[in-house]
Amino acid sequence: MEKQIVFASHKQRFSLPIEKIEKIIQWEPPIPVPETAKFVLGMIQYNGQVLPIIDLGWRLYDEPTSINEMAKLIVVQWQAQLIGLLVELITGIEDFDVVQFECVDSDLTIDKAYIDSFIKTNHDIIIQLEMETLFADNIMLDKLNQEIEGPQCDELTEDVAAE
């Protein structure tokens, strides 16, 4: 059995392995960051650090996620750091049997590396996302991460500590 968090975006159900999830938190409007990809909504404070917030609807469908009382932020691990994914609805945490997973075959016409596998259920198909490739080769998000962790912050911390 594999435990997955299942959520909805644009009338499709997706999942992520539970071990990739840090926490699920309520939606809060982020502080916008100029000159980033449109799916980067901005930043929030989370556990004493700055957390980039990504609109999964913008990333996958080129349409914004509907924000209402059901909208949540899934704090996930991506490239050794945390990011927040805005999703419309968390449908639950589910256990799936390994026979329910159908891996993406390279012979198929699906060229999206961020689709890890399809999970077959009695009434639909859930797309399991691969977090490490979901934002691969996105220069704007990589640049944003470098700016957050960049030397300017280290230098500022050293200056404050010296005072």
C-alpha positions, 0 to 999 in steps of 0.5 A: 500500500502506498499512502498519497495525499489526493487533491483537486485542481480544475476538475482533475484529481492529483496525488503526491506521496505522503512522504513529500508533504511537510504540512497542509495549511490554510490559504493566505494571500502571499506577498507578490514578487515582481518578474516571476512566472505567473504561477508564482503567486508570491511569498508567505512566512512559514516557520520562520522562513520565506515560502514561495507559493505556486498556483498549481492551476496556473502551472498545469492548466494556464488558468488560476485556481479558484480561491474559496474556503476550500482552497489549501496550501500543500507545503511540499519538498522540492529540490531540498527546500519547501514550497507551497502549492495552492490547490482547490480542494484536498479530497483526502489521504488514501492508501493505494495498492501497487497494482493500481499504479500504472507508470507512464510509458515513454512510448505514450504521447505523454511528454510531461515528465512531471506525471509519475504515474496514473492511479486507477480507482473504481470511478476515476484516474488520479494523476500522481505528480513527480515534484522534482520535475514539476518545475524543472527548467523553470528559470524564473522559479530557480532564480527566485530560489537563488534570491531567497537563499542568495549571498545577500541574505548571508551577508546581511545575517553576518552584518547583523551578528557582528553588531 
